[in-house]
Amino acid sequence: MLTLPIIDAHVHLWNPQRFSMPWLVGIPTLQRPYELEDHREQSAAFPVESIVYVEVDVAPHEALREAEWIARLAEQQPIIQGIVAAARVENTTHLYAYLDQLVALGPRIKGVRRNLQDEQSPGFCLQPAFVQGVQLLASYGLSFDICIRHQQLPDIIELVRRCPQTSFILDHLGKPTIRAGQLDPWREHIHELATLPNVVCKLSGMVTEADHQHWTPTDLAPYIATVLSAFGEDRVLFGGDWPVLLLACTYARWVETLDAATASLSIEARRKLWAENARRVYRLSHPHVIHPQTPTVP
């Protein structure tokens, strides 16, 4: 059983009646509320001291309202130490005003994410407006979470090169094709991306890229090993990707799988993976006292 402190750097919370989330259509397992109490219940066996909330791809016109909601909830629930909000960074006409509104919500706003995984146009993230928007984040002290599929890694490598002052976090290893056991060219791209010092990688979202019903730890092992080799112990962080991971396993199974896969690391490296790197990357506060009975924001 893992006893090291955990900062879960990738948690979603949602209620389909609160915000419009069109992508949930056709995914019955996820078409229900997943609130903080549910996450606490499903992670209760582990010492989760803090979480980072990551935006849930609501309809674009609801993005600010989503950020406002989670910022209010975080004021009441200090386990939420970081927030990665949605931002259409390519919309430079309104981006300054939008980022001003975001950072005004409080210090728990740590970064933004523009979900790119379903953008089909090659070079979408290399358009001048997109690059300028990502470059602007550095002046606000905000990082950029990268949510892509592995085919988009070459464009992302170039984006990171063009934005040396911006801090990047690659979500879900760039979504390699684990189900098919395909390592290259993903592995080559990961090593190239890791040569850029302003990017780190979350060990998250792996089980949903594997065979949901039949995956084994052996299926994940070469991908975990690649990321650890490429990024090193200072640039990897744990993410649960809850509740999306429930499509393929429980929270406990994912934590136990990653714990076993990294058991040979030094105790210092394991502390970094499970908590300290996330604390540094997302500029989080130190541990707090959790009050489970505190009411949530409606």
Secondary structure as UniProt FT lines:
FT   STRAND          6..11
FT   TURN            16..18
FT   HELIX           22..24
FT   TURN            25..26
FT   HELIX           28..30
FT   HELIX           36..42
FT   TURN            43..45
FT   STRAND          48..54
FT   HELIX           60..62
FT   HELIX           63..76
FT   TURN            78..79
FT   STRAND          80..86
FT   TURN            89..90
FT   HELIX           92..103
FT   TURN            104..105
FT   TURN            107..108
FT   STRAND          109..113
FT   TURN            117..118
FT   TURN            122..123
FT   HELIX           124..126
FT   HELIX           128..137
FT   HELIX           138..140
FT   STRAND          143..146
FT   HELIX           150..152
FT   HELIX           153..162
FT   TURN            164..165
FT   STRAND          168..170
FT   HELIX           171..174
FT   HELIX           178..180
FT   TURN            184..185
FT   HELIX           186..194
FT   TURN            197..198
FT   STRAND          199..203
FT   HELIX           207..209
FT   TURN            212..214
FT   HELIX           217..231
FT   TURN            233..234
FT   STRAND          236..238
FT   HELIX           244..247
FT   HELIX           251..261
FT   TURN            262..264
FT   HELIX           267..271
FT   HELIX           272..276
FT   HELIX           277..281
FT   TURN            282..283
FT   TURN            292..293
//
